[in-house]
Amino acid sequence: MPRSWTTRLRPVLLLLLLLLTAACEAEPRRYDFAVQPVGGPTGWPIWVEELTFDHSWSARAGNISSGFEYRPPRAGGVNVLAHPMPAPSSVQARWFSYRTQTFYEIDLALPDTDALLQQWYRDFPPSQYRHYLVAGFSGKGEVMVWWRASCKVCGRDRSQDFHAPIVESAWAEEVVGDPATFRSQTQRRIDDGIIPSPWE
């Protein structure tokens, strides 16, 4: 007796269901966080030309000049919102130091933080904390990456905030670039007494 089409289709449907389940389990966990670039230290302002993660998604940064010299990094600066994303495994950046008229680049591998992020999100739930990936770039070529959870329900009490280093210090390479692109911005910082003249 011939089998019905539903009987013959059943193994195919089961195989498709199994493949879909495996694909969903393989997808990395996503987290709701913002990228917070910091620069400096004070007196060493920088311009971040490019800031990307995993060679696939980018964040705006631009002109930043403080926060880098503090451990943990001082809050402030631009908060670049990201959609829920997997924990990044690398950061790429190119920036310009006004003080030294130097361009820097880095492609920095980050340690696997997925297990840590799961713990941090349990300990500091998004209903009560805002989460930030802090990426810091100095005017001397140093880079740092931290995680920060800022208490939303604590008012001005920052003692409930959480900070953890991911990469405490790494060094970028000096690369070729045209400082003339930033000549007027550099001159403005000299005139304001923020930096000494790099041309003297």
C-alpha positions in Angstrom: 0.0 0.0 0.0 1.6 3.4 -1.0 2.4 5.8 1.8 0.5 9.1 1.9 2.4 12.3 1.1 2.2 13.4 4.7 3.9 10.2 5.8 6.7 10.7 3.3 7.0 14.4 4.3 7.3 13.8 8.0 11.0 12.9 8.1 11.9 16.0 6.0 9.9 18.2 8.4 11.6 16.7 11.4 15.0 17.3 9.8 14.2 20.9 9.0 12.9 21.5 12.6 16.1 20.0 14.0 18.3 22.2 11.7 16.3 25.3 12.7 16.7 24.5 16.4 20.4 24.0 16.1 20.8 27.3 14.2 19.0 29.2 16.9 21.1 27.6 19.6 24.3 28.5 17.7 23.4 32.2 17.5 25.3 34.3 20.1 23.5 35.9 23.0 22.8 39.6 22.4 23.1 42.4 24.9 21.6 45.9 25.1 24.5 48.4 25.7 25.9 51.7 24.4 29.4 52.4 23.2 31.1 55.2 25.2 34.3 56.5 23.6 36.7 58.5 25.8 39.9 60.3 24.8 42.7 62.3 26.1 44.1 62.5 28.7 43.4 66.1 29.3 45.8 68.2 27.2 46.1 65.4 24.6 42.8 65.8 22.6 42.1 63.4 19.8 39.8 63.0 16.8 38.6 59.4 16.2 38.2 59.0 12.5 37.0 55.4 12.6 35.7 53.1 15.3 34.4 49.7 14.4 33.8 46.4 16.2 34.2 42.9 14.7 35.0 44.6 11.4 31.2 44.8 10.9 29.5 47.6 12.9 30.6 51.1 13.7 30.2 53.7 16.3 30.5 57.5 16.0 33.2 59.2 18.2 34.8 62.3 16.6 36.5 64.8 18.9 37.1 63.6 22.5 39.5 65.0 25.1 39.0 63.6 28.6 38.2 60.5 30.6 41.1 58.3 29.5 43.5 59.0 32.3 41.1 57.7 35.0 40.7 54.1 36.2 37.9 53.4 35.9 37.4 55.8 33.0 35.4 58.9 33.9 31.9 58.9 32.7 30.9 61.4 30.0 31.5 61.8 26.4 29.4 60.7 23.6 27.1 57.8 24.2 26.7 56.0 20.9 23.7 53.7 21.2 23.9 50.2 19.7 21.1 47.8 19.0 21.3 44.6 21.1 24.5 43.1 19.9 26.7 40.0 20.7 29.7 40.7 22.9 32.3 42.1 20.5 35.5 40.1 19.9 37.6 42.9 18.4 37.8 46.7 18.1 39.3 48.6 15.2 40.1 52.3 15.4 42.0 55.1 13.7 42.5 58.4 15.4 44.5 61.6 15.2 46.5 63.3 18.1 46.3 67.1 17.9 49.3 67.5 20.2 51.7 65.2 18.3 50.1 65.6 14.8 50.2 61.8 14.7 47.7 59.2 13.3 47.3 55.9 15.1 45.5 52.7 14.2 44.7 49.5 16.1 43.0 46.2 15.4 42.6 44.8 18.9 41.4 41.3 19.7 39.2 41.3 22.9 39.1 38.4 25.3 35.9 36.3 25.3 33.6 38.1 27.7 30.3 36.4 27.0 30.3 34.5 30.4 31.2 37.6 32.2 28.5 39.7 30.5 25.9 37.1 31.4 27.0 37.4 35.1 27.1 41.2 34.9 23.6 41.4 33.4 22.3 39.2 36.2 24.0 41.2 38.9 23.2 44.6 37.3 19.9 44.0 35.5 19.0 46.4 32.6 15.8 47.4 34.4 18.0 49.2 37.0 21.4 49.7 35.1 22.5 51.1 31.8 25.4 49.1 30.3 28.3 50.7 28.4 31.3 49.4 26.5 33.9 52.1 27.1 36.6 52.4 24.4 39.4 54.8 25.3 42.1 56.3 23.0 45.0 58.5 24.1 46.9 61.2 22.3 50.0 59.1 22.8 48.6 55.9 21.1 47.4 53.9 24.1 44.0 52.1 24.1 41.8 50.7 26.9 38.5 48.9 26.9 36.2 48.7 30.0 32.7 47.6 30.8 30.5 49.9 32.9 27.0 49.5 34.4 25.5 52.8 35.6 22.7 52.7 38.2 19.5 54.3 36.8 17.6 54.3 40.1 20.4 55.7 42.4 20.1 59.4 41.7 23.5 61.0 42.2 24.9 58.1 44.2 27.5 56.6 41.9 28.7 54.1 44.6 26.3 51.5 43.1 27.9 51.8 39.6 30.0 48.8 38.3 33.3 49.0 36.3 35.5 46.2 35.0 38.5 46.3 32.7 38.4 44.2 29.6 41.8 45.4 28.2 43.7 47.7 30.6 46.3 48.8 28.1 47.3 48.2 24.5 49.4 50.2 22.1 48.5 51.3 18.6 50.8 51.7 15.6 51.7 55.1 14.2 50.3 55.3 10.6 50.5 57.6 7.7 48.0 60.5 7.4 47.8 64.2 6.5 47.8 66.4 9.6 46.9 69.4 7.4 43.3 68.0 7.5 43.2 69.0 11.2 45.3 72.2 10.9 42.5 74.7 11.8 41.2 72.5 14.7 44.8 72.1 16.0 45.3 75.9 15.8 42.1 76.5 17.8 43.3 74.2 20.6 46.7 76.1 20.6 44.9 79.5 20.8 42.7 78.2 23.6 45.8 77.0 25.6 44.7 73.4 25.5 47.9 72.1 23.8 51.3 73.6 23.1 52.1 74.3 19.5 53.5 71.1 17.8 55.1 73.3 15.1 57.6 75.1 17.5 
